[in-house]
Amino acid sequence: MKTPSWAGVKPYVRFERPSLDRRQVALDKACTIGDLRKIARRRVPRMVFDYVDGAAEQEIGLGRARSTFRDIEFQPGILRDVSSTDISTTVGGHVSGLPFGIAPTGFTRLMNSEGEIAGVRAAEKYGMPFVLSTMGTASIEEVGAAAPDAQRWFQLYLWRDRDKSMALVDRAHRAGYGTLVVTVDTPVGGARLRDVRNGMTVPPALGARTFADIARHPGWWVDVLTTEPLSFASLDSYPGSVAQLINEMFDPTLTFDDLDWLRREWGGRLVVKGVQTVDDARRCAEHGADAVVLSNHGGRQLDRAPVPLRLLPRVKDALTGSDTEIYLDTGILTGGDIVAALALGADFTFVGRAYLYGLMAGGRRGVERAIEILRDDIVRTLQLTGVRTIGELTPEHVRFLGANSGDSVDLGPVPRGAPPT
């Protein structure tokens, strides 16, 4: 047996260049959104992490959404030239560099002090839409000034006070937001039990248990509590939970007449978010919606609501011949998820949790890492499927395994500390 020598071992030895930026090292090593989620869970208090990670009631709906994506089987074609790919697409008449955008999220500066500014600047860099929430923590004007070349959309909750709602719409119009996204799945607040148990209020109340948890996360403490005080750009403080705020301010009397009214008042593109049945998708198109978002609010409103991915093929059939575009969110954590949705008929997709995991993990750098992970997943999945462009995807490239698994299997609650299943 030959005795090992340094000369023989040397070619295989690779020492990493030392770096003092431990956060960047961690981000660079993250290979999946799940990796970013693990970093995020270490960096922020439980109250903050659970607000992002959790869903309504038993979290069955979120579990089913993830299970449905896992039940997708790709049907790859072989001997195709995939030496180059183009993953850009057109959404709302504008080119997006990626087939997904950043969904509207609230409490965003609670995750990291860079908040919406990190999101919109990352979106500007990658040429993708960014949707600012009514419950955002940066103002319409601040977000616009931070990324003047970004594709900026504004998400609207219609309040009982219509004048206040329309004041926001007017501000968005003056600030150059060309698309209005009205969310229609919140007549009342969902039972987000993690938030209730953690005492998540607007703004967050620091009780004894919460304060003790925050003390164990000094990085978050320094980042969030020593920068500009957390406030909501479109809302006043409210001494209750998020669900209680929704019940107090949002209008449960909304009907399609209100959609007609909003269509008349808003001259830009109008997107209806929170569509969960084929009939409602058809009616939104008939009432002037330029696009619908198949979404169950990330499982955060009605638990066991329809899974958007399973609804998608039927909505696509129903809107065939219509100019109304179809977007999809809920449960997306990989580029393969996005490819599956596009193949089944979605014109575009949006990510919420994936973006926020990146934000919690590392501010804007974390958001960019999340986008890069999803982008690289998409490119690789297309190539391995034998597809070069988004436009080449068809339902023939995917099929569901277990026709009823997303509709009838009770997966139970998502275990605390485990990725949504």
Secondary structure, 3 states (H helix, E strand, C coil): CCCCCHHHHHHHCCCCCCCCCHHHHHHHHCCCHHHHHHHHHHHCCHHHHHHHHCCCCCCHHHHHHHHHHHCEEECCCCCCCCCCCECCEEECCEEECCCEEECCCCCHHHHCCCHHHHHHHHHHHHCCEEEECCCCCCCHHHHHHHCCCCEEEEEECCECCHHHHHHHHHHHHHCCCCEEEEECCCCCCCCCHHHHHHCCEECCCCCHHHHHHHHCCHHHHHHHHCCCCCCCCCCCCEEEEHHHHHHHHECCCCCHHHHHHHHHHCCCEEEEEEECCHHHHHHHHHCCCCEEEECCHHHCCCCCCCCHHHHHHHHHHHCCCCCCEEEECCCCCCHHHHHHHHHCCCCEEEECHHHHHHHHHHHHHHHHHHHHHHHHHHHHHHHHHCCCEHHHCCHHHEEECCCCHHHHCCCCCCCCCCCCC
